Amino acid sequence: LENCRKLEVLKLDNKRIKAIENLSKCTRLTHLHLYRNQIMSVKGLEGLTELQYFDVGRNKIANVDYLAQPHIFPLINELLLYYNEITSFPAHFSKLFLKGLWLNGNKLQNFSIGWCPLLENLVISENQISSVEFSSPTQLLKTLDISFNGVKELDVLFRCLEKSKALKRLKFNDNPFDKGREGTFSNIIARLLPSITEINGQEVKEAVPLRAIKEAETSKCM
């Protein structure tokens, strides 16, 4: 592939590839698909400055610090890292044009992200995450999935939602803070976010009045 300088889209899904090699000279690549291989490292992609879409889901990657360097994928729109073995995500990760990030099915315990002001879709479900922090505004965020994690404090969720007024789809089910209270928080969130259309996979209908929620909570304690 060293001579394929005009190549823009490359699909190498399910090829049993173990290492990323000889791609740095494919400088016109905009889409790179490496789904379901045996890749352990994402290093070696310095020359792909025009890349906008990178799918390396279902591999064996444990460390993604390399991707946080400013000269790596400066134009990236969608980054798919789902179902790997990633244990931490660099808090200083900043990509100006990033719109979608998929990290579901990894081994993250905490999640922080740097300056990604255009982020619209964030999927970090099926990890062991207990805290979530954003360094950039989230006004454009439309999809947030933190389900199947270890979030114990409700404040973690509300900090995520504080400035996400454009949010349309939200999943937070199967976290410790929601145990035994299914539906309660959904109604509160539906009132706080007028643009929301789906919560935990369910279509949002008319929100239950807060008074009714409080009465329901009181009856549980009696």
C-alpha positions as CSV (number, residue, x, y, z in Angstrom):
1,L,0.0,0.0,0.0
2,E,3.0,2.3,0.1
3,N,2.3,3.4,-3.5
4,C,-1.4,4.0,-3.1
5,R,-1.0,7.7,-2.5
6,K,-4.4,8.6,-4.0
7,L,-6.4,6.0,-2.0
8,E,-9.2,7.7,0.0
9,V,-11.2,4.7,1.4
10,L,-9.7,1.5,2.7
11,K,-11.7,-1.4,4.1
12,L,-9.7,-4.2,5.8
13,D,-12.3,-5.6,8.2
14,N,-12.0,-9.1,9.5
15,K,-8.7,-9.9,7.9
16,R,-6.8,-11.2,11.0
17,I,-4.4,-8.2,10.8
18,K,-2.1,-8.0,13.8
19,A,-0.3,-4.7,13.2
20,I,-0.9,-1.5,11.3
21,E,1.9,-1.1,8.8
22,N,2.8,0.7,5.6
23,L,-0.2,3.1,5.7
24,S,1.6,6.3,6.6
25,K,2.2,7.2,2.9
26,C,-1.5,6.9,2.1
27,T,-1.9,10.6,2.9
28,R,-5.2,11.0,1.1
29,L,-7.1,8.5,3.2
30,T,-10.3,9.9,4.6
31,H,-11.9,6.6,5.7
32,L,-10.1,3.6,7.3
33,H,-11.9,0.5,8.4
34,L,-10.0,-2.1,10.5
35,Y,-13.0,-3.7,12.3
36,R,-12.6,-7.1,13.9
37,N,-8.9,-7.9,13.6
38,Q,-6.1,-8.7,16.1
39,I,-4.5,-5.2,16.2
40,M,-2.9,-4.3,19.5
41,S,-1.5,-0.8,18.8
42,V,-2.8,2.2,16.8
43,K,0.6,3.6,16.3
44,G,2.1,4.2,12.8
45,L,-0.6,6.5,11.3
46,E,1.2,9.8,11.5
47,G,0.8,10.6,7.8
48,L,-3.0,10.3,7.7
49,T,-3.7,14.0,8.3
50,E,-6.9,13.9,6.1
51,L,-8.6,11.0,7.9
52,Q,-12.2,11.7,9.0
53,Y,-13.4,8.2,9.8
54,F,-11.5,5.5,11.7
55,D,-13.1,2.2,12.8
56,V,-10.8,-0.1,14.8
57,G,-13.6,-1.7,16.8
58,R,-13.3,-5.3,18.1
59,N,-9.5,-5.6,18.2
60,K,-7.0,-6.0,21.1
61,I,-6.0,-2.4,21.8
62,A,-5.2,-1.4,25.4
63,N,-3.7,2.0,25.0
64,V,-4.9,5.0,22.9
65,D,-2.6,7.8,24.3
66,Y,-1.0,8.0,20.8
67,L,-4.3,9.3,19.3
68,A,-4.3,12.3,21.7
69,Q,-1.4,13.9,20.0
70,P,-2.4,17.1,18.1
71,H,-0.9,16.0,14.8
72,I,-2.7,12.6,14.8
73,F,-6.0,12.7,12.8
74,P,-6.5,16.5,13.1
75,L,-9.7,16.3,10.9
76,I,-11.2,13.2,12.5
77,N,-15.1,13.2,12.6
78,E,-15.9,9.7,13.8
79,L,-13.6,7.6,16.0
80,L,-14.8,4.0,16.7
81,L,-12.8,2.2,19.4
82,Y,-15.5,-0.1,20.8
83,Y,-14.9,-3.6,22.2
84,N,-11.2,-3.4,22.8
85,E,-9.2,-3.6,26.0
86,I,-8.7,0.1,26.7
87,T,-8.2,0.8,30.4
88,S,-7.9,4.6,30.3
89,F,-8.7,7.4,27.9
90,P,-6.4,10.5,27.8
91,A,-8.1,13.4,29.6
92,H,-6.3,15.9,27.3
93,F,-7.8,14.2,24.1
94,S,-8.9,17.2,22.0
95,K,-10.1,17.0,18.4
96,L,-11.7,20.2,17.0
97,F,-13.8,18.4,14.4
98,L,-14.8,15.2,16.3
99,K,-18.5,14.5,16.2
100,G,-18.7,10.9,17.2
101,L,-16.8,8.8,19.7
102,W,-17.5,5.1,20.5
103,L,-15.7,3.5,23.5
104,N,-18.3,1.0,24.6
105,G,-17.2,-2.5,25.7
106,N,-13.8,-1.5,27.1
107,K,-12.3,-1.5,30.6
108,L,-12.5,2.2,31.5
109,Q,-13.0,3.1,35.1
110,N,-13.2,6.9,34.6
111,F,-13.8,9.0,31.6
112,S,-12.6,12.6,30.9
113,I,-12.2,14.3,27.5
114,G,-10.6,17.5,26.4
115,W,-11.6,20.1,23.9
116,C,-14.2,18.6,21.4
117,P,-16.7,21.3,20.9
118,L,-18.5,19.7,18.0
119,L,-19.2,16.4,19.7
120,E,-22.6,15.0,18.9
121,N,-22.5,11.3,19.8
122,L,-20.7,9.8,22.8
123,V,-21.1,6.1,23.6
124,I,-19.1,4.9,26.6
125,S,-21.5,2.1,27.8
126,E,-20.4,-1.4,29.1
127,N,-17.3,-0.2,31.0
128,Q,-16.6,0.2,34.7
129,I,-16.9,4.0,34.7
130,S,-17.8,5.8,37.9
131,S,-17.1,9.4,36.8
132,V,-17.5,11.4,33.6
133,E,-15.9,14.9,33.0
134,F,-16.1,17.2,30.0
135,S,-13.5,20.0,29.4
136,S,-15.4,21.5,26.4
137,P,-19.1,22.6,26.0
138,T,-21.6,20.0,25.2
139,Q,-24.3,22.1,23.6
140,L,-24.3,20.1,20.4
141,L,-24.4,16.7,22.1
142,K,-27.3,14.7,20.7
143,T,-26.6,11.1,21.9
144,L,-25.1,10.1,25.3
145,D,-24.9,6.5,26.4
146,I,-23.4,5.7,29.8
147,S,-25.4,2.6,30.5
148,F,-24.0,-0.6,32.1
149,N,-21.3,1.2,34.1
150,G,-20.5,1.8,37.8
151,V,-21.9,5.3,38.3
152,K,-23.0,5.6,41.9
153,E,-23.8,9.3,42.2
154,L,-26.7,11.0,40.4
155,D,-24.7,14.2,40.3
156,V,-22.4,12.6,37.7
157,L,-25.3,12.3,35.3
158,F,-26.7,15.7,35.9
159,R,-23.2,17.3,35.3
160,C,-23.2,15.6,31.9
161,L,-26.7,17.0,31.2
162,E,-26.2,20.5,32.6
163,K,-25.3,22.1,29.3
164,S,-26.6,19.5,26.9
165,K,-29.9,21.1,26.0
166,A,-29.8,19.6,22.5
167,L,-29.7,16.1,23.7
168,K,-32.2,13.7,22.0
169,R,-31.1,10.2,23.0
170,L,-29.9,9.3,26.5
171,K,-29.1,5.9,28.1
172,F,-28.1,5.5,31.7
173,N,-29.7,2.3,32.7
174,D,-27.9,-0.4,34.7
175,N,-25.8,1.9,36.9
176,P,-25.9,1.7,40.7
177,F,-27.6,5.1,41.1
178,D,-30.6,3.9,39.1
179,K,-31.1,0.6,40.8
180,G,-34.6,0.2,42.1
181,R,-35.7,3.6,40.7
182,E,-36.4,2.7,37.1
183,G,-38.5,5.4,35.5
184,T,-38.1,8.0,38.3
185,F,-35.1,9.8,36.8
186,S,-36.4,9.4,33.3
187,N,-39.4,11.6,34.1
188,I,-37.2,14.2,35.8
189,I,-34.9,14.3,32.8
190,A,-37.8,14.6,30.4
191,R,-38.8,17.7,32.1
192,L,-35.3,19.2,32.2
193,L,-34.5,18.5,28.5
194,P,-37.3,19.6,26.2
195,S,-35.5,18.2,23.1
196,I,-35.2,14.7,24.5
197,T,-36.9,12.0,22.4
198,E,-35.6,8.7,23.8
199,I,-34.4,7.7,27.3
200,N,-33.0,4.2,27.9
201,G,-34.3,3.0,24.6
202,Q,-37.9,4.1,25.2
203,E,-39.7,6.9,23.4
204,V,-40.3,9.9,25.6
205,K,-43.9,10.7,26.0
206,E,-45.5,13.3,28.2
207,A,-43.4,13.8,31.4
208,V,-45.0,12.9,34.7
209,P,-45.5,16.0,37.0
210,L,-42.8,16.3,39.7
211,R,-45.4,16.2,42.4
212,A,-46.5,12.8,41.3
213,I,-42.9,11.6,41.3
214,K,-42.3,12.8,44.8
215,E,-45.5,11.1,46.0
216,A,-44.4,7.8,44.4
217,E,-41.0,8.1,46.1
218,T,-42.7,8.8,49.5
219,S,-45.1,5.8,49.1
220,K,-42.1,3.5,48.6
221,C,-40.6,4.5,51.9
222,M,-43.8,3.9,53.9
